[in-house]
Amino acid sequence: MIGEMRIPTSDQVEAVTEPVPPVVATRTGRWQRLNTLLTRNWLLTALLILGGALRVITWLAYQPALIYTDSYYYLFNVAPLNPQYLDPIGYPLFVLKPLLPIGGLALVSAVQHVAGIGMALLLYRTALRCGARRWLAALVTAPVLLDGFQLQIEQNILSDVWLEVLLVVLLWLLVGRGVPRPALAAVAGLVLALAMTVRMVSIALIVPAVIYMLLVGRQWRVPGGWRKIAARVGAMVGVFGVIVVAYAGYFDLKAGYWGLSTSSGNSLYGRTANVADCSTLNLNSVLAQLCPKEPLGQRLGPNVYAHLDGNPNWPGYVPPGETVYDLDRQFALAVLEKQPLDVLGAILTDFGKGFLPTHSSLPGDPPAILWQFQPNYPVYTMDPNDTKTNPFDQANGVALQFGGQGISQNSALAQFLTQYQTYVYTPGPLLAALGVVGLIAGFAARRSGLAASALFTTVLAITVLGTAAVFEFSWRYQLPGLVLFPLAGAVGIVALARRRGPAG
């Protein structure tokens, strides 16, 4: 005899699907809870101690911070906050502007190292909330705590660390706290918008976030479920949209037209110029100037072509009323129209490079050494095409200007870090395997209550890395994978282990 089928309420669905919270002491102070956390997990404690020690060594090895070419643009944009610069204004506004007057570049690099430790703790808590065992949750933190490339980027005056921080906070909000309600979704929208102001490619992350909001909790199955889904999606998209429109309005105030960035034109040009077969494009005489002189198969890489605008003699004639960026976009669109598969193939190739076993440089890629520790303090000029400026003088002058302390290095510590990074970094195949686990769990463990979380974390990683690959490959742009793929794998493992559990 078939019994009566009972449809659960949306509250019951939320109760089933909400991840299991960790067992911690209640009604205690923050320090006591942290002490309990560390004493109950020796693996996490060991990783935190080692990660903390490595960060102290890194901070002492290169004082006051590492200054890369892009660092100059961030530092010189602290006062004007001009959104027309190569990078968006979030990092100068929210990090450099408040910290530089207090402690200069040394404080900025120190805070970024502390942020690295903070990311590890939040990843650990998120993994626990998703039901991972303590040892598995501790392993999730290992890449961000120990990876040599992560340590190096935290010492740089660059925005990359803060994109990682915002991604981890987003996962804590949406994955680590159960089925999101509208208030939490609104905060997530704010985090996504802040990520966009830090790295413009983050604007694409709203797509997997919205899809996750539709799937999590499977609330469409119950009466009134769609109203709850609409409320949380609307809250997130609404906050995100308001900030994006406000940023575009600020851009209009500075540039005289609505937009978010001026770098998309030359970035797309770099990608398309590397594969363009100009003999098939039917370009006019103006756009034909942008055809690379190097034959196909011998192109110099997207990064080189994307930065040709730094050469005052390039491309040659620019019609009145147009800019080099306008020509870049027109050329890129012509290539996309005639050679879409060639461009797609180049993007997929660059995306796949992030999963190689070693962090080496292939022809046409930015050198991996840019993101590796060196025995001597590495110096770069603001303009790589500038052969007259002494790189040391420029880096030292900026360090003095933004902190009153010239650049220096501890040779013994720098040598140690150089050797350390040679051997200690997260292998690409491991990250790929963790991503595969997350994808499998997203489709095969729907009864676990964690399928949407595993799928969202994995797709978030694929989206941020894939969007970066649209423009160019760089080991610098692979770092978000260190905080996303390990958590995706851990949540996927828990989901697959629960797949025979109650529906949710």
FENGIKA-V951724 format. One record per pair of residues at least 6 apart in sequence whose ideal C-beta (glycine too) atoms are under 7 Angstrom apart, sorted by the first residue. I is the first residue (numbers start at 1). GAP is how many residues later the second one is. Records with the same first field share a line. If there is no record, write none. Layout:
I->GAP  GAP
This chain:
7->215
8->214
9->213
10->209  212  214  215  218
13->204  205  206  209  491
14->164  165  203
16->433  486  488
17->162  200  432  487
18->160  161
19->110  111  112  159  431
20->111
21->108
22->106  107
24->9  12  13
25->7  8  11
38->6  7
40->94
41->93  97
43->92  95
44->80  94  97
47->91  94  95  98
48->69  72  97
50->95  96
51->66  69  94  95
52->65
54->92  97
55->58  61  96  99
57->356  359  360
58->55  93  97  359
59->50  51  54  96
60->350  353
61->348  349  352  353  356
62->93  315  347  352
63->43  342  344  345
64->40  41  42  45  335  339  341
65->40  41  43  44  90  91  92
66->89  90  312
67->90  328  331  332
68->88  90  312
69->311  312  313  315
70->17  88
71->85  86  87
72->310  326
73->12  13  14
74->13  17  18  22  83  85
75->21  82  323  327
77->8  12  15
78->14  18  19  22
81->8  11  12
82->172
83->6  167  168  171
84->170  171  178
86->177
87->72
88->109  110  112  173
89->108
90->69  104  107  108
91->68  71  107
95->13  67
96->12
99->8  9  12
100->8  302
104->298  299  300  301
105->52  294  297  298
106->297  299
108->49
109->46
112->42  49
113->41
115->46  50
116->28  34  38  45
119->25  45  46  49  364
120->21  24  25
122->46  50
123->17  18  21  45  360  364
124->13  14  16  17
125->51
126->45  46  49  50  361
127->9  10  13  360  363
128->9
129->47
130->45  46  320  323  361  364
131->363
132->358  362
136->354  357
137->353
140->346  347  350
143->283  339  343
144->6  338  339
146->278
147->277  278  279  335
148->225  272  273  276  277
149->210  222  272  276  326  330
150->329  332
152->219  220  221  269
153->7  8  218  323  326
154->7
159->39  40
160->316  319
162->36
163->32  35  36  39  317
164->315  316  319
166->25  28  29  32
167->28  293  313  316  317
168->315
169->22
170->18  21  22
171->286  316
173->11  14  15  18
174->6  14  38
175->278  281  282
177->7
179->37  38
180->8  33  36  52
181->51
182->49  50  53
185->28  47  50  51
186->49  50  53
188->21  48
189->46  47  48  49  50  51
190->49
192->10  13  14  17  48
193->46  47  50  51
195->7  10
196->6  7  48
197->50
200->60  61
201->263  266  267
202->262
204->259  263
205->255  258  259
206->34
207->256
208->248  251  252  255
209->27
210->23  27
212->240  244
213->16  19  20  23
214->15  19
215->237
216->236
219->6  9  10
220->6  9
247->13
248->10  11  12
251->7  8  9
252->6
262->63
265->60  61  63  64
266->40  43  59  62
267->39  204
268->60  61  64
269->21  36  37  59  62  63
270->32  33  35  36  201  202
271->31  72  75  199  200  201
272->59  60  63  64  71
273->17  19  32
274->25  27  28  31  72  90
275->64  67  68  71
276->15  16  59
277->19  62
278->10  13
280->58
281->53  54  57
283->51
286->31  33  41
287->40  43  44  47
289->26  27  28
290->25  37  41
292->7  13
294->6
299->65
300->64
301->63  64
302->169  170
303->63  169
306->166
308->6
309->15
310->73  75
311->74
315->9  12
318->6  9
335->8
336->7
347->122  123
350->119  122  123
351->114  115  118
353->9  120
354->74  111  124  127
355->73  74  76  77
356->72
357->70  71  72
359->9  66  116
360->8
361->6  7
365->108
366->108
368->107
371->104  105
372->49
373->41  44  45  48
374->40  44
375->36  39  40  43
376->33
377->30  32
379->12  13  16
380->11  15
381->8  10  13
382->12
395->12
396->10  11
399->6  7  8
400->6
426->56
431->50  54
434->51  52  54  55
435->23  26  50  53
437->52  55  56
438->16  17  19  20  50  51  53  54
439->16  19
440->52
441->10  13  51  54  55
442->9  12  13  16
444->52  55
445->6  50  51  53  54
447->52  54  56  57
448->47  50  51  53
449->49  55
450->41  44  45  48
451->44
453->38
454->34  37  38  41
457->27  30  31  34
458->30
460->24
461->19  20  23  24  27
464->16
465->13  15  16
468->9
